[in-house]
Amino acid sequence: MSEPNMLLDALLAQAGISHAGLAARINRATASAGRPTRYDHTAVARWIRDSAIPRGDVPEIICEIVGAKAGRVLGLTDIGMARTPGDGLETGLPHTVDQAVALWRGDLSGKVLPVDAAMIDGPSAIAPVFEWENPPHEVDVSRRGPQPVEMHDVQALKCARIRYEQMYRRVGGVPVGTRLVAFLNTSVAPLLKGSHDDTLGRELFRAAGGLVALAGICAYGSDRQALSQRYLFHALRMAKASSNLAFGGYVIALLANQAMAQAKYRRVIQYCETALRGARGHPSPALATDLHLLQAKAYARISDRASCHAHMRMAESTAARIRQGEEPAETGYVQPGLLECQHAEALRRLGDLTSARMYAEEALRLAGTCHLRGQAHRLATLALILAESDELEQAAATAESMLDRTEGMESERLAERIESVTTVLGAHDTRPVKDFVARARQQTGLPL
């Protein structure tokens, strides 16, 4: 299934041209050139919906028509109709900004990728990470636009990211994602297209990238995986423009976490290795800890016990250097007990249930300052370990506590986590298990 041509859709809205209006203008232009066409609004809708490219020089005519109304020269790449990678004007950071803004607009209007859209896979899924690590890098990100950007604008974006993250932790990605995408459209897009010098521009891309990454997290939590991936790729490009290597490493950690959920374990390892190498000593201890934990879990999934244990040890070493007051805002998810919970997950996959239980219980002991989502994940981990150890009554009680933490949250990822516990426990026919399963199905809407 083709992805919608969000660039053309956004440009037509910006230029104030309707589908019928564009078709009429094209017909007039081709008639004047002696090769008349009979396009109508349905043809334009198809170009956008199916990313179809009209024949002949019609794409070039569209560039002229829309560019004249938008007040700038457009190439085929700008309107999403490049026939080959070399078509159109030189692509760069301004084009990336246009793509990102078009994605936000399409997401807000419901014209973006369908829920079941395929994720970018293969070499194309590695290319954005490779481009982040390697030259060329922006020499100057300054821009001239319709409104000046001030430092207080950038600070407002940083505060907004903290606010939306707190909301996400409380209620999940489904309700927060819609609000955040609206904010990207109304408050972030004008700033990215405003006037700023190089120094302020890098701060702007750092702040905007943090919000875009959080939008990717919300889409991930809503199980919109293809959409989430696009948000994260845009956030990574903004990280490169900001020259903040640690932030780039954080975005790659998010991509690695998504790859883990998609069972792309070799890609998880590749992403994490690139983040640690590309950040060149800049990742914070918390971020380095998370990257090693992700690799340990990935190696456990492919039954590489030695590599799993090696990265568990490296994670412990970097975790010992974490100083919460010195960490960037984004790594706040690396809370006390996260390491123990991830160790428990990895060891459970390796079949070492005794050690896994010790780590899982320690993770819960340290969960007092952890947000409710984190507590729920820790309880789920312990419940799975107990169930696989045939301690069913305790497993059911632990799973009930998990449901207490998640009640009222709207998150497809949490629902999947609950479903995994329900599946494992549901294989047993005891009263506590039956009570838990009934409550879980009622709370999450799982089929009876």
Secondary structure, DSSP 8 states (H G I E B T S, - for coil): -----HHHHHHHHHHT--HHHHHHHHHHHHHHTT------HHHHHHHHHH----STTHHHHHHHHHHHHHTS---TTTTT--SSTT-SS--SHHHHHHHHHHHHHHHHHT-S--TT-----THHHHHHHHHHHSS---S---B--SSB--HHHHHHHHHHHHHHHHHHHHH-HHHHHHHHHHHIIIIIHHHHTSBB-HHHHHHHHHHHHHHHHHHHHHHHHTT-HHHHHHHHHHHHHHHHHHT-HHHHHHHHHHHHHHHHHTT-HHHHHHHHHHHHHHTTT-S-HHHHHHHHHHHHHHHHHTT-HHHHHHHHHHHHHHHTT--GGGS-GGGGG--TTHHHHHHHHHHHHHT-HHHHHHHHHHHHHTGGGS-HHHHHHHHHHHHHHHHHTT-HHHHHHHHHHHHHHHTT---HHHHHHHHHHHHHHTTS--HHHHHHHHHHHHHH----
